Amino acid sequence: RSEYKKFMEGKDSTMNQEYIDSMNAIGFEWSLRQVQDWDVTFKDLEQYKLKHGNCRVPCKFAENPKLGNWVKTQRSEYKKFMEGK
């Protein structure tokens, strides 16, 4: 992961595009923290839906500010995905 980060920043690295493509092809997760955080926050969203009956979390949700921002980011990332970006 550290070599990947160096490569992506344009620094000297043992990583190259062929290695990256090979790792991506088998579903390698470059950032475990991001995946773990996503799972935890998704569970928070499930709890929000149970309590409120929807997934329309306000951006400035006082009970869990991180959740509101996360939902906003998911919508933004989905839009980019659908546009092929």
N, C-alpha and C positions, 0 to 999 in steps of 0.2 A: 504494500500500500504506500509506503514512503517513496519507493522508486516511481510509482505511478504519479504521485503528487509532484515529484521533481520533474518528471517528463511533461506533465500538463502545464507546469510553470515555465517550461523551456530551459530548465537547468540540466546539467550533465546527469545522466541516469543510465542504468543498465536496461531500462524499459524501452521498448520500441512499439510501434503501431501493430506489428505482427503479434507480439505478446499480448497486447491489450485486446486485439480481436479474438485471439484464442481463449483468453479468460472470459470475455463477454459471451462467447459462443457456448460456454458451459454454465452460464448463469452466475458467474462470480460476483459477489457483492463487494464493491470497492469501499463502501463506508458502512461498517457494522453499526456504528452509533446511530446513523441516520435511520437504518432499518429498525433498530430497537426502539428509537424514539417514535417512529411512525406507528409501530404496533401499540405502544403505550398510549399515545394520543388517540389512536383509533378507538381503543377501549373507552377512553374518556368521552368520545363522541357517541359511542353506543349508550353510555350511561345518560348523556344529555338527551338523547332521543327518547329513552325510556321515561325520563322525567318530564320532558316538554312536548313530546309527540312529533317532533320534527328535527331536522338537522340544520336549521337556520340559526346558527350560533352568531350572536352579534360580535363584531370585530373587537369591541371593548367589553367583553363579557366579564363582569366583575368577579364572579366565582372562580373563573379559570381563564385569565387573559391569554395564556398560551394557546388555549383551544380555539378561541376566536380567530387569532392570527393564523393558526394552522389550517383551519377550514378555508380561510381566504386564500392561502397559498395553494391548497389542493385544487380549488376552483380555477385559479390562475394556471397551474400546471396542466390541468385537464384541457383547458382552452388551448394552450400551446400544443399539446399532444394532438388534439383534434385538427389543428391547423397544420400539423406536420412539422412543427418547429422543434 
